[in-house]
Amino acid sequence: MENLKKPKNRLAITTIAAILVISITVPIAMLPAANAHSPPWTILTNAYIYQTVNPLGVDQTGYVYMWVDKVYDNAALNNDYRFHNYQLTITSPTGKVQKITFPNTNDPTSNQYYLFTPTEVGVYNFNFTFPGQNINDYSHLATSAYVNDSYAPSTASTTITVQQAPIDHPVNSYPLPNEYWTRPIYGENTDWWSISSNWLGGGMPGYGYHATSPNLGGNQEEVYPGDAVGPLTSHIMWDQSIQAGGVVGGNNFPIQGNTYFEGSAYNMRFVNPIILNGKLYYNPPVSFTGVSSGPTTCVDIRTGKTLWSRTDVPALSFGYIWDHEDPNQHGVYPPLLVAASGFGAQTWRFFDADTGNPLFNATGVPSGRRALGPYGEQLRYVMANAGNTTNPDWRLGEWNTTKLWDFSGLSPAATGSIDGSISNPNATNVRYDWNVTIPWRNTMTSAITVVDARYNDVMLCYNGSLPGKGGQFMGVLSWVPYTYFAVNLNKTRAPLGSILWTKTYDPPPGNLTVLEGGIDYENRVFIENYRETMQWTAFNLDTGERAWGPTDSQVALDYYGSQGSGSLAGEIAYGKLYSSAYGGILYAYDTSNGKLLWTYGNGGPGNTTNSGFAVPGPYPTFVNAIGNGVIYTLTSEHTVETPIYKGALMRAINATDGKEIWTLSNDNNEFYSASSFAMADGFALSFNAYDNSIYSVGRGPSQTAVMIRNDVIPLGGKVLIQGAVTDISSGTKQDEQAARFPNGVPAVSDVSMGEWMGYVYQQKPRPKDTVGVNVVISEEDSNGNFYVIGNTTTDINGVFKFSWQPPITGEYRIFATFQGTNGYWPSSDETALLVGEAPSPAPVVTPTIAPTTSPPPTTAPTPTPTISPSPSTPSPPGGMSATELYLIGAAVVVIVVVLAAAVVLRRRK
């Protein structure tokens, strides 16, 4: 028997679905009524076989489907009631016979698929045989009405023609865009997943603030969801004030030039932004302390346009998008917004993301370690005691948000509630994927901390407390040995809930405080950091053995590394640990061996966070997001004094080599409660404390214009091709920008973008050394020939010019093309030119000399002798003078030159 594989492409799934619908809707009606059968019935069956691709190329794989027209009694997805021993016989064109038996059909609708890859040219014969089956011989419902009955055998056959030439595959996806694009993404552009993403918010694993342990230790930020796409430019799409910000004005305060309150440290203005399907969701502040208490607002991330704003939608916790696959429905459900309230068992309120309309509530949502499931669902690993203190009965369950719905859609109605609890879990709890007994927990007396859990992998835990002082505000604990252990979450490796390994470690010497540092599932290590020495160390996730460390100490200011815990700030992505905090240096460690790969912030221009006397010292620099190979950092700290120090930056750093990609003036001051940064679809949305505004940063649309003033010239003349390239992002149409740039905002190069955006949007001085963008000039002549005729660069006003002499006569199309940068999408424009014949040379006119009138002679004139012309000097024909002959010769030369030029031009044609 062969090992069978499941279909991996959408075509196969769609075809299966169509067959399943037929087989599930027709045969059931044909079954006899359920009653006692004496004598037993023999139920007739009809067999079918179908090939999806016919003809098929050699070495290409196609799907063959086999089924019978009856559905095995009570067959369902969650049981093993099936038909058995389907037989497929394949005979090749040369007579080779292959027989395959399928012990169990893989679908409750009686369908079985087979992946067929031919190796010979010619006709293959397929014979499908259902051998019949007595219901008593295999698993069935004990109360089935068909006990003792049997299904009669049946057979079907087909052929497949195989040819040498391969069959063309359909278009899998159209190419990635080469011009400005928006949502929704057309359904045939499946490869566009790589340039689009969502940002689900702090309530989902991987998207923001999360304290990992009761003593406040650990990795407070999780900002690498894995598929987020941020900008490769500092180009501003738009900015939008959410509260009075910037310099107050006047001289009524002790601090001249004082600025409006910006939110640090506990009253942030822009909290936990969420991006779903190209739309930003947030709650603006309404007062000094009214954080996230304004109406829930939905804004287009590309244009800044408010799509809806509602006071009946509370502050949001996360966005929810999941892929729902069942026999009747396939695809991703429309995005939802979730507002969670309460500690421990929570109530979740669900809202439609497109409208803000309330949908339903889920009550009793359990606490537990969060993880992201394979279909986008939120999982929670919960340990609960189903017994009591005297006779504990601990269980571990995988709670799944998709279990809040049934297969037919969302339930219940908008006004209803769903019981989402899993207190005292048991085997029949419908909110579980699974739950199992964990006897090892019954005998543990110390508290257990779950460090992290990953779907279908492992849950890492430790007993009691880690050595040291704990969090910044906690008293001394102890420096005694401590124990980690790993719990299995993969049923193919070991029993679910079983302990894979247990390790006890001595505390580090010197009474150091040990704090969690995160887990790298790629390189299979879990990481700790030592607070007092600012060092990292790691252990093997699969064995518990020490892997590497401790590393060298980071800069001393990193002691104030992360929120209240005092833990070093660290983020894990791409097999690396990235750490950056008050010391202003971004460190990149290889998590496989602890080697320091590079640093950013302690170098020269383009690699420095030094502020001189501004802060004083370095700018505090924290990692806010990681995506598409880029680390996005912001200047932030616990409490910023006013006026805010100058020179704070948002930065984009290459995650591979630490090189600076771009910077933009920004002071974020996100510190305690939640992230104020989000990114998706290649855009970053961030709060800026310098003016209390939201900024959208990303690649924007451009506009190119070209013209020729003197567009009709004779051959041999020159023209001046001129035009401009402008930024047409929605922000350029805001009142201030439209007034300051009535002719449009010039587009500039990526290298000049940060300073230029400061000038356009942040009232910075106009930069003097701005570099424009490159424009390609090309032409199509009257013969349809296309030529690139040159390149030019726009100036600080966005204007370009190019001088050109057309080589031939006729009508021309003249193109100006801006090929785009990281800051702008491409754009182009065209104009027209007519080149006429060169003017004929002006004729040479011989002046006529009037004869001189002489007075009559007083004496007879002397006779002039007659001279015969010399044979070597013939008389001019027609009595022409020598001067006339010279003019004719000159004209002949001109004609010859013109004819020669015409020959050259004709060759060009």
Secondary structure, DSSP 8 states (H G I E B T S, - for coil): --------SHHHHHHHHHHHHHHHHSHHHHS--SS--SS--EE---EEEEESSSSEETT--EEEEEEESS--TT--TTS----EEEEEEEE-TT--EEEEEEEE-SSTTS-EEEEE---SSEEEEEEEEE--EEGGGS---TT-TTTT-EE--EEEEEEEEEESS------------SS---SS--TT-GGGGGG---B--TTSTTSEE---STTS-S--EE---SS----SS--EEEEEESS--SB--SS-SSSTT-B----TTT--SS-S-EEETTEEEE----SSS-TT-S-EEEEETTT--EEEEETTS----EEE--EEE-SS-EEE---EEEEEESSSSEEEEEEETTT--EEEEEEEE---EEEE-TTS-EEEEEEEESS-SSS--EEEEEEEGGGGSBTTBS-S-TT-EEE---SS--TT-TTEEEEEE-HHHHT--S-EEEEEE-TTSEEEEEES--SB--STTS---B---EEEEEEE--TTTS-TT-EEEEEEE---TTT--EEEEEEETTTTEEEEEETTTTEEEEEETTT--EEE-------GGGGG-STTT-----EEETTEEEE-STT--EEEEETTT--EEEEESBSSTTSB-B-TTTTTSB--EEEEEEETTEEEEEE--S---SS--S--EEEEEETTT--EEEEEE------SSS--EEEETTEEEEEETTTTEEEEES-B-EEEEEEESS-EEETT--EEEEEEEEE--GGGGSHHHHHH-TT-EE---GGGHHHHHHHHHS-----SS----EEEEEEE-TTS-EEEEEEEE--TTSEEEEEE--SSSEEEEEEEEE---SSB--EEEEEEEEEE---------------------SS-----------TTS---GGG--HHHHHHHHHHHHHHHHHHHHHHHHHHH-
